[in-house]
Amino acid sequence: MEVTTTLQADMITRVINNGNLAEIEYILSVKEKALTNAIEVAEFNRSIGNNEFAEVEESRARRLKRDIERLKKYAMK
């Protein structure tokens, strides 16, 4: 039996490859707002002892930071 997989580029890669600066800047602003939210939610959950949810939000924040770093490289060009 043969299995075929299709690898699709993530949204950030597609936007970067597209090169549309306005789109890159828009997604960057959305990601920055989401990062602020993730940090706030993580801190809140940590403060009430809900460590599992805090860890989920901290993981989300780390992913958002990586995305923001990638987008900033191309937004500054």
Secondary structure, DSSP 8 states (H G I E B T S, - for coil): ----------HHHHHHHHT-HHHHHHHHHHHHHHHHHHHHHHHHHHHTT-HHHHHHHHHHHHHHHHHHHHHHHHHT-
